[in-house]
Amino acid sequence: MEERVGELWHRLITRAAQSRYPEAAVTLQQVNTRVTILFRALGGDVGLQVEAAHATEHAARRSLLHRIAGDNKKAELAWRDEQYLRLPAVIDCFSTTQLNRDLYRWLVVLAVGKQLEDEPWFSRNQRLTCEVLEHYPSIRPLYQRLVSAHLAQRLQPPSHQPLELAQESAIRQALLEPGSIEHLPQAHRPPHPVPLWLHPCPPVSMSRQQNRDNRESSSGGGSKALEPETKRLAEESDKKETKGRGLVTIRMENIFTWGGFLKLDRDAEENEDLESAADAAQDMDLITISRDARGAAGKLRFDLDLPAAAEDDLVLHEGFLLPEWDFKKRQLIPDLCRVVPMLAADAGSSTLPSHLYRTAKKLRAQFQYLAPSRKWYKGQQDGSEIDLDAYLRFATDRIAGHASTDNGLYRLLKAGSRDLACLLLADLSLSTDTWVDNHARVIDVIRDSLFLFSESLSATGDAFAIYGFSSRKRDPVRFHQIKRFDEHYNGAIRGRIQAIKPGYYTRMGAAIRHSTSILKEHQSERRLLMILSDGKPNDLDKYEGRYGIEDTREAVREARAEGLEPFCVTIDSKANDYLPHLFGSTGYVVIRKPSELPRELPRLYAKLTS
């Protein structure tokens, strides 16, 4: 009976305190394409990705009903940083769908403006608003509708709190007349959130690099993903040593909050409920982690390192120093990376794998139609037979007494040629060791793709080369030689393809620059650089996120400036988020089913070159 009464009371008070309009809600997923195009069209940073923002606690004054119901503690606000434009996952603060949709548009336009360091949030949002209304006067009616609707919802502080009243009055005045208030009055409580402005104190996220290092340095096990993928406030703490485990202390005031220190390390013998752990993490605003040097039994902590020279591939050259693009400084840093050419030393001669025989036979038959047909070349000084037309003209001129010269009385049957060269650059990073299905890994799919690609191009006579790459920081970037332009496709090349294996990380910019230097030396009218990858650029050092993306983009731009045609083929399902920024809207293709890559790669080459 008590549970029933409590349930009814909770439902009643929650409904009475409801200040949202779920029936008019608009989600970011519904408008993601439109807001992204709008952000780019207005000159927003093309390197930023649009992602969902999570709700953060605002600590502002709440109404009595909200305090009783225990809700309205958090607000979803927009912000931007060096890598992301964060927008609310759902906007349902207004009673009409159109107003909620307009708020997405307004936040995107507001985020286009320049972000100045150390500028107070109150002044920054007023400045950005003034710039938007000045540059885009047509958006003023939309802004006025949003301001009117929002001001009608804002909570008025009580009359006995003059500081909060002054603060609220300043915010209202700043919304109605942006730029009219220089400073926000101070009060004991922060002001109520303003959904029309960018976040006053955006959350900071843990380094993604640290997350990846932690994943790679631990053994496999169960995991529970947090949905949706949103940022959390994060801090790192020193490990607290605990010698005894028999005494449990509880601070009663912490029972109803997750905003404190939460010990998250797990022992091997513990059997935690991952579902409840994920729910707890979703409720946390602050996630504190610490590094624990002690590992559980049966676990091995390791770091990727280069193998011994006796077990490694053969180093062909001490390396080439290449620059790297620093997008923050907007300049190339010279001689920052070292690319080391390598060759599989233990790769012998090999035949085509038996499971590829049938597919290779079909592809060779199809690609033979791409081979240039043979044709007669007339007016040759030497050839396989006499050119009758040229001989008759020569004989007629002599009989008529005209001066005549022998300009070539033979004709020659020669095979035509396509003036085309292709360099295929394959990503051999550690991620290729993952499994595509129950039968093959990504590296196996790439290996089959290289086999069929080579079999197909050998039927056309086109000049082609194949290289692979991986990296561990900027020195060295391992550049594996599989087939040079001056080598014929034979058993030795098949042996090198058979010997490829997962490497380390993906410093794509350096690999593209070195491939460009190789391909531009080939004297062909058309030169195609195909990049085969399974993920975005990354490495152990700062080559992560925006830095790696921008360096790769600059390397692609440099390749195009040399007259090359870069094109990326990927099996990454999330590639549409970053490849348009790297290669343009027509410079890449995503293979939805990785298992189909071996057959699709040669056909894609045929479309690109026919």
ZAMARGU-4260 file (C-alpha; in steps of 0.2 Angstrom, whole numbers, plus 5000, padded with zeros to 4 digits):
<rodrens>
0) 5000/5000/5000 | 5014/5012/5004 | 5023/5008/4988 | 5006/5012/4978 | 5004/5028/4987
5) 5022/5033/4985 | 5020/5029/4966 | 5005/5040/4964 | 5012/5054/4974 | 5028/5054/4963
10) 5018/5054/4947 | 5006/5068/4953 | 5020/5079/4959 | 5031/5076/4944 | 5017/5080/4932
15) 5013/5096/4942 | 5031/5102/4941 | 5033/5098/4923 | 5040/5113/4914 | 5045/5104/4898
20) 5035/5100/4882 | 5039/5082/4876 | 5025/5083/4863 | 5034/5097/4854 | 5052/5090/4857
25) 5065/5091/4843 | 5080/5080/4843 | 5098/5083/4837 | 5097/5068/4826 | 5082/5075/4817
30) 5091/5091/4812 | 5109/5086/4812 | 5111/5087/4793 | 5103/5104/4792 | 5112/5112/4807
35) 5129/5105/4800 | 5126/5112/4783 | 5120/5129/4791 | 5136/5129/4802 | 5148/5126/4787
40) 5138/5138/4775 | 5140/5153/4787 | 5159/5150/4788 | 5160/5139/4804 | 5176/5129/4807
45) 5175/5115/4795 | 5185/5104/4806 | 5172/5104/4820 | 5160/5089/4822 | 5142/5091/4828
50) 5139/5081/4843 | 5126/5079/4857 | 5129/5089/4874 | 5124/5081/4890 | 5115/5090/4904
55) 5125/5099/4917 | 5120/5104/4935 | 5117/5123/4936 | 5114/5126/4955 | 5102/5140/4952
60) 5086/5143/4962 | 5072/5132/4958 | 5053/5133/4961 | 5045/5125/4976 | 5037/5111/4965
65) 5054/5107/4957 | 5062/5106/4974 | 5048/5094/4980 | 5049/5084/4964 | 5068/5084/4964
70) 5070/5088/4946 | 5076/5103/4935 | 5093/5102/4943 | 5102/5101/4926 | 5101/5110/4909
75) 5107/5106/4892 | 5117/5120/4885 | 5127/5122/4869 | 5146/5125/4868 | 5161/5122/4856
80) 5179/5118/4858 | 5193/5114/4847 | 5185/5097/4841 | 5166/5098/4843 | 5151/5109/4842
85) 5140/5102/4856 | 5122/5105/4854 | 5108/5099/4866 | 5102/5081/4862 | 5084/5086/4864
90) 5076/5103/4864 | 5059/5103/4872 | 5059/5119/4882 | 5046/5128/4871 | 5028/5123/4868
95) 5029/5123/4849 | 5040/5112/4838 | 5044/5127/4827 | 5052/5137/4842 | 5062/5122/4847
100) 5068/5119/4830 | 5072/5138/4828 | 5082/5137/4844 | 5094/5124/4836 | 5096/5136/4821
105) 5100/5151/4833 | 5113/5141/4843 | 5122/5135/4827 | 5122/5153/4820 | 5128/5160/4837
110) 5142/5146/4838 | 5150/5152/4821 | 5157/5168/4829 | 5175/5169/4835 | 5178/5163/4853
115) 5190/5174/4862 | 5201/5167/4877 | 5197/5173/4895 | 5182/5182/4889 | 5168/5182/4902
120) 5153/5171/4897 | 5141/5185/4900 | 5150/5197/4888 | 5155/5184/4876 | 5137/5179/4873
125) 5131/5197/4871 | 5145/5200/4858 | 5141/5185/4848 | 5123/5190/4848 | 5126/5207/4842
130) 5138/5201/4828 | 5124/5188/4822 | 5110/5202/4822 | 5122/5214/4813 | 5128/5202/4800
135) 5111/5193/4797 | 5097/5205/4800 | 5084/5193/4793 | 5087/5182/4809 | 5081/5196/4821
140) 5063/5191/4821 | 5068/5173/4825 | 5078/5179/4839 | 5064/5190/4846 | 5052/5176/4846
145) 5064/5165/4856 | 5068/5179/4868 | 5050/5182/4871 | 5046/5164/4874 | 5061/5162/4885
150) 5058/5177/4896 | 5040/5171/4899 | 5047/5155/4907 | 5061/5162/4917 | 5059/5161/4936
155) 5058/5178/4945 | 5069/5178/4961 | 5060/5182/4978 | 5059/5200/4983 | 5070/5198/4998
160) 5085/5193/4987 | 5090/5210/4980 | 5107/5203/4973 | 5098/5189/4963 | 5085/5201/4957
165) 5099/5213/4950 | 5107/5198/4942 | 5091/5192/4934 | 5086/5210/4928 | 5104/5211/4920
170) 5101/5195/4910 | 5084/5200/4904 | 5091/5217/4899 | 5105/5208/4890 | 5093/5197/4881
175) 5082/5211/4875 | 5096/5223/4871 | 5112/5213/4868 | 5128/5223/4873 | 5119/5235/4884
180) 5125/5227/4900 | 5144/5226/4903 | 5145/5216/4919 | 5134/5203/4927 | 5130/5208/4946
185) 5136/5195/4958 | 5124/5185/4969 | 5125/5170/4981 | 5117/5159/4968 | 5122/5157/4950
190) 5108/5164/4938 | 5095/5152/4930 | 5102/5145/4913 | 5100/5154/4897 | 5096/5141/4883
195) 5099/5155/4870 | 5117/5157/4875 | 5132/5146/4875 | 5138/5137/4890 | 5145/5148/4904
200) 5158/5135/4909 | 5159/5120/4896 | 5163/5103/4903 | 5181/5097/4900 | 5184/5080/4894
205) 5197/5067/4898 | 5211/5065/4885 | 5205/5053/4872 | 5223/5047/4871 | 5223/5042/4889
210) 5207/5032/4887 | 5214/5023/4872 | 5231/5019/4881 | 5221/5012/4895 | 5211/5001/4884
215) 5226/4995/4875 | 5236/4991/4890 | 5223/4981/4899 | 5217/4963/4895 | 5200/4960/4887
220) 5184/4959/4897 | 5166/4963/4899 | 5161/4981/4896 | 5146/4992/4895 | 5145/5007/4884
225) 5137/5023/4889 | 5122/5029/4878 | 5121/5042/4872 | 5140/5046/4869 | 5141/5063/4879
230) 5155/5072/4888 | 5157/5072/4907 | 5167/5083/4918 | 5183/5073/4922 | 5197/5075/4934
235) 5212/5063/4938 | 5216/5059/4956 | 5231/5050/4964 | 5227/5032/4969 | 5222/5031/4987
240) 5231/5016/4995 | 5220/5004/5005 | 5228/4991/5015 | 5213/4984/5024 | 5196/4979/5016
245) 5187/4974/5032 | 5180/4991/5038 | 5167/5000/5028 | 5163/5018/5032 | 5148/5027/5026
250) 5145/5046/5026 | 5126/5047/5027 | 5126/5064/5018 | 5133/5056/5002 | 5120/5043/5000
255) 5109/5054/4989 | 5123/5061/4978 | 5135/5055/4965 | 5145/5071/4964 | 5159/5065/4975
260) 5174/5053/4974 | 5168/5036/4968 | 5180/5021/4968 | 5179/5013/4951 | 5193/5000/4951
265) 5188/4982/4950 | 5197/4966/4957 | 5197/4951/4946 | 5187/4941/4959 | 5173/4954/4959
270) 5158/4951/4949 | 5150/4968/4946 | 5133/4972/4938 | 5138/4981/4923 | 5121/4988/4920
275) 5120/4996/4937 | 5137/5003/4935 | 5133/5011/4918 | 5117/5018/4926 | 5127/5026/4940
280) 5140/5033/4928 | 5126/5041/4918 | 5120/5050/4934 | 5137/5057/4938 | 5143/5075/4933
285) 5161/5072/4939 | 5170/5056/4935 | 5186/5055/4945 | 5199/5041/4940 | 5216/5036/4946
290) 5229/5025/4939 | 5232/5009/4948 | 5249/5001/4946 | 5243/4985/4954 | 5235/4973/4941
295) 5223/4959/4945 | 5229/4941/4944 | 5229/4934/4927 | 5231/4951/4919 | 5246/4958/4909
300) 5249/4977/4908 | 5260/4981/4892 | 5264/4994/4880 | 5266/4992/4861 | 5284/4993/4857
305) 5295/4989/4842 | 5301/4971/4840 | 5319/4966/4840 | 5329/4970/4824 | 5331/4951/4822
310) 5312/4948/4822 | 5307/4964/4813 | 5305/4968/4794 | 5321/4973/4785 | 5325/4992/4785
315) 5329/4998/4768 | 5334/5016/4772 | 5338/5026/4788 | 5323/5036/4784 | 5316/5052/4776
320) 5312/5068/4787 | 5295/5075/4783 | 5285/5090/4789 | 5269/5090/4799 | 5255/5102/4799
325) 5251/5111/4816 | 5233/5118/4814 | 5235/5128/4830 | 5250/5137/4823 | 5244/5136/4805
330) 5261/5131/4798 | 5271/5116/4793 | 5284/5111/4806 | 5299/5105/4796 | 5308/5088/4799
335) 5296/5083/4812 | 5292/5065/4806 | 5304/5051/4800 | 5297/5039/4788 | 5307/5022/4787
340) 5305/5011/4772 | 5304/4993/4776 | 5302/4976/4767 | 5296/4959/4774 | 5312/4950/4775
345) 5305/4932/4778 | 5292/4934/4764 | 5295/4920/4751 | 5287/4916/4734 | 5268/4913/4736
350) 5254/4908/4725 | 5236/4916/4725 | 5226/4909/4739 | 5214/4895/4733 | 5198/4904/4740
355) 5202/4919/4728 | 5204/4909/4712 | 5186/4910/4706 | 5184/4929/4710 | 5201/4933/4703
360) 5197/4924/4687 | 5181/4934/4685 | 5190/4951/4688 | 5204/4947/4676 | 5191/4944/4663
365) 5182/4960/4667 | 5198/4970/4667 | 5205/4964/4651 | 5192/4975/4643 | 5200/4990/4651
370) 5217/4985/4642 | 5220/4996/4627 | 5217/4988/4610 | 5231/4985/4597 | 5231/4997/4583
375) 5241/5001/4567 | 5253/5015/4567 | 5257/5022/4549 | 5271/5031/4542 | 5284/5021/4551
380) 5303/5020/4545 | 5302/5001/4549 | 5287/4990/4553 | 5279/4973/4551 | 5272/4977/4533
385) 5272/4990/4519 | 5260/5005/4521 | 5252/5004/4503 | 5245/5021/4504 | 5262/5029/4508
390) 5270/5019/4495 | 5258/5023/4481 | 5260/5042/4485 | 5279/5040/4485 | 5279/5030/4468
395) 5267/5043/4460 | 5277/5058/4465 | 5293/5050/4457 | 5284/5045/4440 | 5277/5063/4439
400) 5294/5070/4442 | 5290/5079/4458 | 5303/5079/4472 | 5298/5066/4485 | 5305/5061/4501
405) 5303/5045/4510 | 5293/5049/4526 | 5290/5031/4531 | 5283/5017/4520 | 5279/5005/4533
410) 5266/5002/4546 | 5267/4994/4563 | 5254/4985/4574 | 5257/4990/4592 | 5247/4989/4608
415) 5240/5005/4615 | 5243/5010/4633 | 5234/5020/4646 | 5245/5034/4653 | 5240/5030/4671
420) 5249/5026/4687 | 5241/5021/4703 | 5249/5019/4721 | 5238/5010/4733 | 5242/5014/4751
425) 5236/5002/4764 | 5233/5006/4783 | 5241/4992/4793 | 5238/4999/4810 | 5234/4989/4826
430) 5215/4991/4823 | 5216/4979/4808 | 5218/4965/4820 | 5200/4966/4825 | 5187/4953/4818
435) 5175/4957/4804 | 5165/4942/4807 | 5167/4924/4814 | 5179/4920/4800 | 5191/4934/4796
440) 5200/4949/4803 | 5201/4966/4795 | 5219/4962/4790 | 5213/4947/4781 | 5201/4957/4772
445) 5214/4970/4767 | 5226/4955/4762 | 5213/4948/4750 | 5209/4965/4743 | 5228/4968/4739
450) 5228/4951/4730 | 5213/4954/4720 | 5218/4972/4716 | 5235/4966/4710 | 5227/4952/4699
455) 5215/4964/4691 | 5228/4978/4687 | 5240/4965/4680 | 5227/4961/4667 | 5226/4979/4661
460) 5244/4983/4660 | 5242/4999/4671 | 5257/5004/4681 | 5254/5002/4700 | 5263/5001/4716
465) 5257/4995/4734 | 5263/5001/4750 | 5257/4999/4768 | 5260/5010/4784 | 5259/5011/4802
470) 5267/5021/4816 | 5272/5023/4834 | 5273/5042/4837 | 5282/5053/4824 | 5298/5042/4824
475) 5297/5030/4816 | 5283/5030/4803 | 5284/5012/4796 | 5282/5012/4777 | 5281/4994/4771
480) 5286/4991/4753 | 5275/4978/4745 | 5277/4982/4726 | 5286/4996/4717 | 5282/5003/4701
485) 5297/4995/4692 | 5293/4978/4699 | 5282/4965/4690 | 5268/4956/4699 | 5274/4939/4702
490) 5276/4926/4716 | 5288/4937/4726 | 5275/4951/4727 | 5262/4938/4732 | 5273/4933/4746
495) 5275/4951/4753 | 5256/4953/4752 | 5254/4936/4762 | 5266/4943/4775 | 5257/4959/4780
500) 5252/4960/4798 | 5244/4972/4810 | 5256/4986/4815 | 5254/5000/4827 | 5245/5017/4824
505) 5239/5028/4810 | 5250/5043/4806 | 5241/5045/4790 | 5248/5063/4785 | 5266/5057/4785
510) 5262/5041/4774 | 5252/5052/4762 | 5267/5064/4760 | 5279/5050/4757 | 5268/5042/4744
515) 5266/5058/4735 | 5284/5060/4734 | 5285/5042/4726 | 5270/5045/4714 | 5275/5062/4708
520) 5291/5055/4701 | 5282/5043/4690 | 5280/5051/4673 | 5262/5048/4669 | 5248/5059/4663
525) 5236/5053/4676 | 5242/5048/4694 | 5230/5041/4707 | 5233/5039/4725 | 5221/5027/4733
530) 5221/5026/4752 | 5214/5010/4760 | 5209/5013/4778 | 5199/5006/4792 | 5198/5022/4804
535) 5203/5040/4807 | 5221/5046/4809 | 5228/5044/4827 | 5244/5040/4836 | 5251/5039/4854
540) 5257/5057/4855 | 5247/5073/4851 | 5242/5065/4834 | 5224/5063/4840 | 5207/5070/4836
545) 5208/5087/4827 | 5227/5088/4826 | 5228/5071/4816 | 5213/5076/4805 | 5220/5093/4800
550) 5238/5086/4796 | 5230/5073/4785 | 5219/5086/4777 | 5234/5097/4773 | 5244/5081/4766
555) 5229/5078/4754 | 5229/5096/4749 | 5248/5095/4745 | 5245/5079/4735 | 5232/5088/4724
560) 5244/5103/4722 | 5256/5091/4714 | 5243/5085/4701 | 5239/5069/4710 | 5221/5062/4713
565) 5219/5056/4731 | 5205/5045/4735 | 5201/5035/4751 | 5192/5019/4752 | 5187/5015/4770
570) 5177/5002/4780 | 5174/5013/4795 | 5156/5015/4798 | 5158/5033/4806 | 5169/5039/4791
575) 5155/5051/4785 | 5159/5062/4800 | 5177/5066/4795 | 5181/5060/4778 | 5172/5074/4769
580) 5183/5086/4778 | 5198/5077/4773 | 5195/5072/4755 | 5180/5082/4750 | 5162/5075/4746
585) 5168/5065/4731 | 5185/5060/4736 | 5180/5044/4746 | 5169/5030/4747 | 5163/5019/4762
590) 5161/5001/4760 | 5147/4996/4772 | 5151/4978/4773 | 5170/4975/4776 | 5169/4957/4769
595) 5164/4964/4752 | 5180/4975/4751 | 5191/4963/4741 | 5178/4962/4727 | 5173/4981/4728
600) 5191/4988/4727 | 5195/4982/4710 | 5178/4988/4703 | 5180/5005/4711 | 5197/5007/4703
605) 5189/5003/4686 | 5176/5016/4689 | 5189/5029/4693 | 5200/5026/4679 | 5188/5021/4664
</rodrens>
